Amino acid sequence: MQKILNGDRTAPTALPAEQQCGQPSVFNEPGPSHDISIPRMATTEDGINFTDLGPINGLNDITGVGPTDIRYVGPRGTLMRFGNGTWGLIFSGGNCLDGDSDAFHFLGFAESTDLRNWTVINGIQNPIASTIPLTVVFNGSPVTIPANKPVVGDSLGWFNGRIYGPTFVQMGEHDGVMTFTGYHTPRPNDDRGDTRGIGSVRLHSSQNIVAISNGDDEQSPDDDSQNNDRRQEKDDK
């Protein structure tokens, strides 16, 4: 993930004023975010030295200022490969509503046939999971975000303000457990009540999952059974 701090109003990446975020009054943030987030693709043979292959398309729109746009994408997520040769990605996203570029408004899902071009299946309006629903007025009309109930159900108090860092662990060809992080407030501070919570939900895929990667590993369906065998072997000893 390439993040350009204050990039939408400084050269050479500056954007027109109408493509910059306005004041995020919903969450009482001190000011709008002017960062630019660009997801990129890279290859590596050792996990240390990378070759940049350029930006990827379809996950976000760095010029989007509407409450249903995905302007920011988080650096953490899970890439999965399906049996039909396509790819899936669980990611976190956000937009101008948050007054922050850390992409903590919702958890989404996208698909691709080539890893370069992506189609968002579960976005901010039909997410896997989301912060607390809200209604704002945009271009003179009320807009509710999300418009549809999230896959995992309504927001719980401990992630009303932030949800991010999704990690999916495969458990069988079609199933797995997604772990994620949240806060009850959009802007945590030193208050003892502003503690980070971690939750998990079980997800089911209509496609059979061949392998997954969380950025530092790769897991296939057989890995789970092998792990179970190792745990059983350890218990027997």
PLY file of the C-alpha trace (Angstrom):
ply
format ascii 1.0
element vertex 237
property float x
property float y
property float z
element edge 236
property int vertex1
property int vertex2
end_header
0.00 0.00 0.00
1.36 3.39 -1.00
0.18 6.27 1.19
0.97 9.84 0.22
0.44 12.07 3.26
-1.40 15.29 2.41
-1.10 14.17 -1.18
-4.37 15.49 -2.61
-3.37 19.12 -2.05
0.39 19.06 -2.63
2.29 18.66 -5.88
2.75 16.53 -7.87
-0.36 14.56 -6.77
-2.66 17.50 -5.93
-6.33 17.11 -6.89
-8.94 19.76 -7.75
-10.80 21.14 -4.73
-13.99 19.28 -5.68
-12.06 15.98 -5.44
-10.76 16.71 -1.94
-12.57 15.65 1.24
-14.66 18.23 3.05
-15.03 18.70 6.80
-16.00 15.32 8.38
-18.67 16.73 10.71
-20.20 13.32 11.45
-17.37 12.12 13.70
-16.27 15.57 14.90
-12.78 15.09 13.51
-10.53 18.17 13.69
-10.25 18.31 9.90
-10.54 16.38 6.65
-7.99 13.86 5.49
-5.92 14.89 2.49
-3.93 11.66 2.18
-3.90 9.48 -0.92
-3.89 5.67 -0.67
-2.86 3.62 -3.69
-2.96 -0.19 -3.54
-0.05 -1.63 -5.51
1.07 -5.05 -6.72
4.57 -6.39 -6.16
6.50 -9.66 -6.40
9.19 -11.10 -4.16
11.21 -14.28 -3.87
12.46 -13.79 -0.32
9.91 -11.56 1.42
12.54 -8.83 1.77
13.28 -7.51 -1.71
10.24 -6.53 -3.79
9.67 -5.58 -7.41
6.91 -2.99 -7.82
4.46 -3.86 -10.59
2.42 -0.68 -10.30
-1.04 0.27 -8.97
-4.01 -2.07 -9.03
-7.47 -0.98 -10.14
-11.01 -1.14 -8.82
-10.63 -1.26 -5.04
-10.84 2.47 -4.38
-11.27 5.84 -6.01
-8.81 8.45 -4.73
-11.07 11.20 -6.14
-14.32 9.97 -4.55
-15.84 12.34 -2.00
-19.33 10.84 -1.64
-20.47 8.91 1.46
-20.76 5.68 -0.54
-17.38 5.96 -2.26
-14.38 3.88 -1.19
-11.54 6.38 -1.06
-9.15 4.54 1.26
-8.07 0.90 1.54
-6.19 -0.56 4.51
-2.82 -2.33 4.29
-4.01 -5.52 6.01
-6.26 -8.19 4.50
-6.44 -11.72 3.16
-5.88 -12.82 -0.43
-7.52 -16.09 -1.48
-7.29 -18.23 -4.60
-10.40 -20.09 -5.77
-10.70 -23.36 -7.62
-12.07 -21.69 -10.74
-8.86 -19.68 -11.15
-10.18 -16.38 -9.80
-8.98 -14.47 -6.74
-10.69 -12.94 -3.72
-9.61 -10.26 -1.25
-10.96 -9.38 2.18
-9.98 -5.80 3.01
-10.85 -2.76 5.12
-12.01 0.52 3.61
-13.10 4.04 4.40
-13.85 7.44 2.91
-14.24 11.16 3.61
-16.81 10.53 6.35
-14.06 9.30 8.67
-11.70 12.27 8.49
-8.89 9.73 8.41
-7.10 7.69 5.75
-6.62 4.58 7.90
-9.58 2.78 6.25
-11.54 1.71 9.33
-15.19 2.20 8.28
-16.04 -1.29 6.94
-14.71 -4.69 5.94
-15.31 -5.64 2.32
-14.67 -8.30 -0.30
-13.49 -8.03 -3.92
-12.80 -10.47 -6.77
-10.32 -10.50 -9.64
-9.29 -12.70 -12.55
-5.77 -11.31 -12.88
-4.85 -9.68 -9.51
-4.54 -6.33 -11.34
-8.18 -5.40 -11.89
-10.68 -5.87 -9.05
-14.45 -5.74 -8.69
-15.80 -4.92 -5.23
-18.57 -7.36 -4.31
-19.12 -6.25 -0.71
-18.52 -2.52 -0.45
-19.46 0.17 2.03
-23.20 -0.21 1.28
-23.32 -4.03 1.58
-20.25 -4.82 3.70
-19.07 -7.94 5.45
-18.97 -5.84 8.62
-19.30 -2.14 9.38
-19.13 0.54 12.02
-22.41 1.92 13.40
-24.95 2.92 10.70
-25.37 6.62 10.02
-27.40 8.91 7.79
-25.90 12.00 6.15
-27.16 14.54 3.63
-25.23 14.52 0.35
-26.19 16.71 -2.62
-29.44 17.57 -0.86
-30.59 13.99 -0.23
-30.26 11.74 2.84
-27.96 8.74 2.43
-27.77 5.87 4.94
-24.49 3.98 5.27
-24.57 1.04 5.06
-27.80 0.72 3.09
-27.94 -3.04 3.71
-27.36 -5.14 6.79
-23.75 -6.37 6.93
-23.04 -10.06 6.32
-22.07 -10.61 9.97
-25.00 -8.57 11.32
-25.32 -5.14 12.88
-22.42 -3.37 14.54
-21.74 -4.19 18.17
-20.76 -1.50 20.65
-17.08 -2.37 20.72
-16.61 -1.69 16.99
-19.12 1.13 16.53
-16.31 3.57 15.74
-13.57 1.58 14.01
-13.24 -1.80 12.31
-10.08 -2.89 10.50
-7.26 -5.46 10.20
-9.22 -8.45 8.81
-7.42 -11.80 8.77
-9.05 -14.95 7.38
-7.95 -18.44 8.46
-9.18 -21.27 6.27
-11.02 -24.23 7.81
-12.07 -26.52 4.98
-12.63 -25.91 1.27
-15.47 -23.40 1.68
-15.18 -22.09 5.24
-12.96 -20.13 7.55
-12.77 -17.72 10.46
-12.21 -14.00 9.99
-10.58 -12.13 12.88
-10.73 -8.34 13.02
-10.02 -5.38 15.29
-12.32 -2.60 16.46
-12.88 0.38 18.73
-16.12 1.79 20.12
-15.01 5.29 19.06
-13.57 6.61 15.76
-10.75 8.42 17.57
-9.37 6.49 20.57
-7.47 8.48 23.18
-5.93 7.85 26.58
-9.29 7.20 28.24
-9.34 3.79 29.93
-12.61 3.05 28.18
-11.02 3.37 24.74
-9.72 -0.17 24.59
-9.16 -2.13 21.40
-11.34 -5.17 20.89
-10.69 -8.25 18.76
-13.50 -10.40 17.41
-13.97 -13.33 15.06
-16.76 -14.64 12.85
-17.13 -17.72 10.69
-17.56 -17.08 6.96
-18.68 -19.39 4.14
-17.66 -19.11 0.48
-19.71 -20.43 -2.44
-16.41 -21.01 -4.26
-13.97 -23.66 -3.11
-10.87 -22.02 -1.67
-7.58 -23.44 -2.96
-5.20 -21.32 -0.87
-5.01 -18.10 1.11
-2.33 -15.61 2.10
-2.36 -13.02 4.88
0.76 -11.30 3.57
3.35 -13.39 5.38
2.17 -16.93 4.80
0.13 -19.18 2.53
-2.38 -21.76 3.67
-4.13 -24.49 1.72
-7.13 -26.57 2.88
-4.80 -29.42 3.82
-2.94 -27.20 6.27
-5.84 -27.19 8.71
-6.06 -30.98 8.83
-2.28 -31.20 9.18
-2.43 -28.75 12.07
-5.13 -30.86 13.69
-2.95 -33.97 13.25
-0.01 -32.18 14.86
-2.16 -31.04 17.78
-3.50 -34.58 18.19
0.01 -36.00 18.07
1.11 -33.52 20.71
-1.86 -34.44 22.92
-1.07 -38.15 22.59
2.43 -37.54 23.87
0 1
1 2
2 3
3 4
4 5
5 6
6 7
7 8
8 9
9 10
10 11
11 12
12 13
13 14
14 15
15 16
16 17
17 18
18 19
19 20
20 21
21 22
22 23
23 24
24 25
25 26
26 27
27 28
28 29
29 30
30 31
31 32
32 33
33 34
34 35
35 36
36 37
37 38
38 39
39 40
40 41
41 42
42 43
43 44
44 45
45 46
46 47
47 48
48 49
49 50
50 51
51 52
52 53
53 54
54 55
55 56
56 57
57 58
58 59
59 60
60 61
61 62
62 63
63 64
64 65
65 66
66 67
67 68
68 69
69 70
70 71
71 72
72 73
73 74
74 75
75 76
76 77
77 78
78 79
79 80
80 81
81 82
82 83
83 84
84 85
85 86
86 87
87 88
88 89
89 90
90 91
91 92
92 93
93 94
94 95
95 96
96 97
97 98
98 99
99 100
100 101
101 102
102 103
103 104
104 105
105 106
106 107
107 108
108 109
109 110
110 111
111 112
112 113
113 114
114 115
115 116
116 117
117 118
118 119
119 120
120 121
121 122
122 123
123 124
124 125
125 126
126 127
127 128
128 129
129 130
130 131
131 132
132 133
133 134
134 135
135 136
136 137
137 138
138 139
139 140
140 141
141 142
142 143
143 144
144 145
145 146
146 147
147 148
148 149
149 150
150 151
151 152
152 153
153 154
154 155
155 156
156 157
157 158
158 159
159 160
160 161
161 162
162 163
163 164
164 165
165 166
166 167
167 168
168 169
169 170
170 171
171 172
172 173
173 174
174 175
175 176
176 177
177 178
178 179
179 180
180 181
181 182
182 183
183 184
184 185
185 186
186 187
187 188
188 189
189 190
190 191
191 192
192 193
193 194
194 195
195 196
196 197
197 198
198 199
199 200
200 201
201 202
202 203
203 204
204 205
205 206
206 207
207 208
208 209
209 210
210 211
211 212
212 213
213 214
214 215
215 216
216 217
217 218
218 219
219 220
220 221
221 222
222 223
223 224
224 225
225 226
226 227
227 228
228 229
229 230
230 231
231 232
232 233
233 234
234 235
235 236
